[in-house]
Amino acid sequence: MRVVEDEEHSDGAPTLEGTGIRVVDVAKAYEHSGYGPDEITELYPDLSLGDVHTALAYHRENQG
């Protein structure tokens, strides 16, 4: 799965393609709530472990 930005979804915020799940929500679950990648897949059953890692890597690379 890849990260996309679509003005029609989430006001253009980066999301994981086809899910509507925002990258920032995955990052917040990891960084602020203390969930591990496996636990995040339980919070967001549409995501695989690879999707979670993709979102976290995207977030790290694009923090400003």
C-alpha positions as CSV (number, residue, x, y, z in Angstrom):
1,M,0.0,0.0,0.0
2,R,1.2,3.5,-0.6
3,V,0.6,6.9,0.8
4,V,-1.6,9.3,-1.2
5,E,-2.8,12.8,-0.9
6,D,-6.2,13.5,-2.3
7,E,-8.1,16.7,-1.7
8,E,-11.4,14.8,-1.7
9,H,-10.4,12.7,1.3
10,S,-9.2,14.0,4.7
11,D,-8.7,17.5,3.3
12,G,-5.6,16.3,1.4
13,A,-3.9,14.9,4.4
14,P,-1.6,11.9,3.6
15,T,-3.6,8.7,3.9
16,L,-2.9,5.0,3.2
17,E,-4.4,4.4,-0.2
18,G,-7.8,2.9,-0.3
19,T,-8.3,3.0,3.5
20,G,-8.9,6.7,4.4
21,I,-6.6,6.2,7.4
22,R,-4.5,9.2,7.9
23,V,-0.7,8.8,8.3
24,V,-0.8,11.2,11.2
25,D,-3.3,8.9,13.1
26,V,-1.0,5.9,12.7
27,A,2.0,8.1,13.9
28,K,0.0,9.4,16.9
29,A,-1.0,5.9,17.9
30,Y,2.7,4.9,17.8
31,E,4.4,8.0,19.2
32,H,1.9,9.5,21.6
33,S,-0.3,6.5,22.7
34,G,2.6,4.0,22.9
35,Y,1.0,1.4,20.7
36,G,3.5,-0.9,18.9
37,P,3.1,-1.7,15.2
38,D,1.3,-5.0,15.9
39,E,-1.1,-3.2,18.2
40,I,-1.8,-0.6,15.5
41,T,-2.9,-3.4,13.1
42,E,-5.5,-4.3,15.8
43,L,-6.7,-0.7,16.0
44,Y,-6.9,-0.5,12.2
45,P,-7.7,-4.0,10.9
46,D,-7.5,-2.8,7.3
47,L,-3.8,-2.2,7.7
48,S,-1.0,-4.8,7.5
49,L,2.2,-4.6,9.5
50,G,3.9,-3.4,6.3
51,D,1.3,-0.6,5.9
52,V,2.0,0.6,9.4
53,H,5.7,0.7,8.8
54,T,5.0,2.5,5.5
55,A,3.0,5.1,7.3
56,L,5.6,5.6,10.1
57,A,8.4,5.9,7.6
58,Y,6.4,8.5,5.5
59,H,5.7,10.4,8.7
60,R,9.3,10.5,9.8
61,E,10.5,11.6,6.3
62,N,7.9,14.4,6.0
63,Q,7.9,16.0,9.4
64,G,8.5,19.6,9.1
